[in-house]
Amino acid sequence: MNSAERLREASLQRRDQEKQELRQLFLDTAAELFLEQGHERFSLRQVAERAGYSPATIYHYFENKDDLLSHVIDEGYQLFKKQFIAASTSTTDPIARLIALGRAYIDFGLQHPIYYQVIFMRRSDFLMRPRSGEQQPRAVTFQVVQQAIQEAMEAGLIQQGDAETFGDAFWAWMHGLVALSISMPMFTEERVRQVHAEFGRFLIQGLQPAS
C-alpha cells in the first residue's frame, strides 16, 4: 500500500468513526428527550437541534421517531444483554448464578438509568417484539433466570414450584430496586446494593426446601 492509499484509508476510517460518534450522540440525546417529552411530543427535529445539528442531518441515520426509538432500545438492550448473559455464564452453581443475575440487572439500572427507563418503564412493549432479522422477542433473555431456577429445583437447592412464577418474582424484585433508585433520591447506589444483598439472601433462604 502506497502513501496515497494509506491516507485514503485513514480518511475513510476517520469519517466512519465520526459517523458512529454522531449516531451515538443522536441515540443518547433521543433517550433523554423521550423521557422529558414522551412519545407524542418527541420528534427527530428536537433531537437534531439539541444535538446541535440540522434536522436534515438526522434523517440520514433514522427514518422517523419510531425508527430512532427502536434503535435507542436496541442500543440499550444490547448493553443490558451483554451484562446479563455474562452473569449467567459466570458460575455453574444455580444459586450463585441467580445472585449474579440480580447483581447484573441492578448494575445496568444504576449505570444506565436513562436506557433503563426507556426500555423497562416507558416502552416495555419493545421487549415483546423481535429485533429485525430475529424470530424471538428481546425478552427471551430473561429465560436464563428461569433456567437457573429450574436447575436449582432439580438440584434440590430450592423448593419445587413453577419456575416461571419464581422468575417473575425475581424480576419484580430486581425491577423494584432499580425503580426506587431512579424515582427516590434517598435510595442511593450504596443503599440499593445493600438491599439487594440482604433481600437476595432472604429470598434464597425462603425458597430453600423444608428440612
C-alpha positions as CSV (number, residue, x, y, z in Angstrom):
1,M,0.0,0.0,0.0
2,N,1.5,3.3,-1.1
3,S,1.3,6.6,0.8
4,A,-1.8,7.9,-1.1
5,E,-3.7,4.7,-0.4
6,R,-2.8,4.8,3.3
7,L,-4.0,8.4,3.5
8,R,-7.3,7.5,1.7
9,E,-7.8,4.5,4.0
10,A,-7.1,6.6,7.1
11,S,-9.6,9.3,5.9
12,L,-12.3,6.7,5.4
13,Q,-11.7,5.2,8.8
14,R,-11.9,8.7,10.4
15,R,-15.1,9.5,8.6
16,D,-16.6,6.2,9.6
17,Q,-15.6,6.9,13.2
18,E,-17.2,10.4,13.0
19,K,-20.4,8.9,11.7
20,Q,-20.6,6.3,14.5
21,E,-20.0,9.0,17.1
22,L,-22.7,11.2,15.6
23,R,-25.1,8.3,15.5
24,Q,-24.4,7.6,19.2
25,L,-24.9,11.3,20.0
26,F,-28.3,11.1,18.4
27,L,-29.2,8.0,20.3
28,D,-28.1,9.4,23.7
29,T,-29.9,12.7,23.0
30,A,-33.1,10.9,21.9
31,A,-33.2,8.8,25.1
32,E,-33.0,11.9,27.2
33,L,-35.6,13.8,25.2
34,F,-38.0,10.9,25.1
35,L,-38.0,10.8,28.9
36,E,-38.7,14.6,29.0
37,Q,-41.3,14.9,26.3
38,G,-43.0,11.5,26.0
39,H,-43.8,9.8,22.7
40,E,-46.4,12.3,21.4
41,R,-44.2,15.4,21.7
42,F,-40.9,13.8,20.9
43,S,-39.6,14.5,17.4
44,L,-36.5,14.0,15.3
45,R,-36.2,17.7,14.8
46,Q,-35.9,18.2,18.6
47,V,-33.2,15.6,18.8
48,A,-31.2,17.1,16.0
49,E,-31.5,20.6,17.4
50,R,-30.5,19.6,20.9
51,A,-27.5,17.7,19.5
52,G,-26.5,20.8,17.5
53,Y,-27.3,19.6,14.0
54,S,-29.8,20.5,11.3
55,P,-33.0,18.3,11.1
56,A,-31.9,17.1,7.7
57,T,-28.8,15.5,9.2
58,I,-30.6,13.1,11.5
59,Y,-32.7,11.8,8.6
60,H,-29.5,10.3,7.1
61,Y,-29.5,8.0,10.1
62,F,-33.1,7.4,11.0
63,E,-36.4,7.3,9.1
64,N,-38.8,8.6,11.8
65,K,-39.1,8.8,15.5
66,D,-40.2,5.2,15.9
67,D,-37.2,4.0,14.0
68,L,-35.0,6.2,16.2
69,L,-36.6,4.9,19.4
70,S,-36.2,1.3,18.2
71,H,-32.5,1.9,17.7
72,V,-32.3,3.5,21.2
73,I,-33.8,0.4,22.7
74,D,-31.7,-1.9,20.7
75,E,-28.6,0.0,21.8
76,G,-29.5,-0.1,25.5
77,Y,-30.8,-3.7,25.4
78,Q,-27.5,-4.9,23.8
79,L,-25.6,-3.4,26.7
80,F,-28.0,-5.0,29.1
81,K,-28.0,-8.4,27.4
82,K,-24.2,-8.4,27.4
83,Q,-24.0,-7.9,31.2
84,F,-26.9,-10.3,31.9
85,I,-25.6,-13.2,29.8
86,A,-22.1,-12.7,31.2
87,A,-23.5,-13.1,34.7
88,S,-25.5,-16.2,33.7
89,T,-22.2,-17.9,32.5
90,S,-20.0,-16.7,35.3
91,T,-20.7,-19.8,37.5
92,T,-22.2,-23.3,37.3
93,D,-23.8,-23.0,40.7
94,P,-27.5,-22.2,40.3
95,I,-27.8,-20.1,43.5
96,A,-24.7,-18.2,42.8
97,R,-26.0,-17.7,39.2
98,L,-29.2,-16.2,40.5
99,I,-27.4,-13.8,42.7
100,A,-25.1,-12.8,39.9
101,L,-28.1,-12.2,37.6
102,G,-29.7,-10.0,40.2
103,R,-26.5,-8.0,40.6
104,A,-26.0,-7.6,36.8
105,Y,-29.6,-6.4,36.4
106,I,-29.2,-3.8,39.1
107,D,-25.8,-2.8,37.9
108,F,-27.3,-2.0,34.5
109,G,-30.1,0.1,36.0
110,L,-27.7,2.1,38.2
111,Q,-25.1,2.6,35.4
112,H,-27.6,3.4,32.6
113,P,-30.7,4.9,34.2
114,I,-31.9,6.6,31.1
115,Y,-31.7,3.5,28.9
116,Y,-33.3,1.6,31.8
117,Q,-36.3,3.9,31.9
118,V,-36.8,3.9,28.2
119,I,-36.6,0.1,27.9
120,F,-38.3,-1.2,31.1
121,M,-40.5,1.7,32.2
122,R,-41.6,3.8,29.1
123,R,-41.6,1.4,26.1
124,S,-41.6,-2.1,27.5
125,D,-43.7,-3.1,24.5
126,F,-40.5,-3.2,22.5
127,L,-39.3,-6.1,24.7
128,M,-42.1,-8.2,23.3
129,R,-41.0,-7.6,19.7
130,P,-38.3,-9.5,17.8
131,R,-35.3,-7.4,16.6
132,S,-35.0,-7.1,12.8
133,G,-33.8,-10.4,11.4
134,E,-34.6,-12.4,14.6
135,Q,-37.5,-14.7,15.4
136,Q,-37.7,-14.3,19.2
137,P,-38.6,-11.2,21.2
138,R,-36.0,-9.3,23.2
139,A,-37.5,-10.5,26.5
140,V,-36.3,-14.1,25.7
141,T,-33.1,-13.1,27.5
142,F,-34.9,-13.5,30.8
143,Q,-35.2,-17.2,30.2
144,V,-31.8,-17.5,31.8
145,V,-33.4,-16.7,35.2
146,Q,-36.0,-19.5,34.7
147,Q,-33.3,-21.9,33.7
148,A,-31.2,-21.1,36.8
149,I,-34.3,-21.5,39.0
150,Q,-35.2,-24.8,37.3
151,E,-31.6,-26.1,37.8
152,A,-31.7,-25.1,41.4
153,M,-35.0,-27.1,41.8
154,E,-33.6,-30.1,40.1
155,A,-30.5,-30.0,42.4
156,G,-32.7,-29.8,45.4
157,L,-31.4,-26.4,46.4
158,I,-34.8,-24.7,46.4
159,Q,-38.3,-25.9,46.9
160,Q,-40.3,-27.3,43.9
161,G,-42.7,-24.9,42.2
162,D,-43.4,-23.1,39.0
163,A,-40.1,-21.8,37.6
164,E,-41.9,-19.1,35.5
165,T,-43.7,-17.7,38.6
166,F,-40.5,-17.7,40.6
167,G,-38.8,-16.0,37.7
168,D,-41.4,-13.3,37.7
169,A,-41.0,-12.7,41.4
170,F,-37.2,-12.5,40.9
171,W,-37.7,-10.0,38.1
172,A,-40.2,-7.9,40.2
173,W,-37.6,-7.7,43.0
174,M,-34.8,-6.5,40.7
175,H,-37.1,-4.0,38.9
176,G,-38.4,-2.7,42.1
177,L,-35.0,-1.9,43.4
178,V,-33.9,-0.1,40.2
179,A,-37.2,1.8,40.0
180,L,-36.7,3.0,43.6
181,S,-33.2,4.2,42.8
182,I,-34.5,6.2,39.8
183,S,-37.6,7.7,41.4
184,M,-36.5,8.2,45.1
185,P,-33.2,10.1,45.8
186,M,-32.8,8.5,49.2
187,F,-32.3,5.2,47.6
188,T,-28.6,5.8,46.8
189,E,-26.5,3.3,44.9
190,E,-25.0,2.1,48.2
191,R,-28.4,1.6,49.8
192,V,-29.7,-0.3,46.7
193,R,-26.8,-2.6,46.8
194,Q,-27.2,-3.3,50.5
195,V,-30.9,-4.0,50.0
196,H,-30.0,-6.3,47.0
197,A,-27.6,-8.3,49.2
198,E,-30.0,-8.6,52.1
199,F,-33.2,-9.3,50.2
200,G,-31.4,-11.7,47.9
201,R,-30.3,-13.7,51.0
202,F,-33.9,-13.7,52.4
203,L,-35.3,-14.7,49.0
204,I,-32.9,-17.6,48.6
205,Q,-33.5,-18.8,52.2
206,G,-37.2,-18.6,51.7
207,L,-37.1,-20.8,48.6
208,Q,-35.0,-23.5,50.3
209,P,-36.8,-26.7,50.7
210,A,-38.1,-27.6,54.2
211,S,-35.7,-29.8,56.1
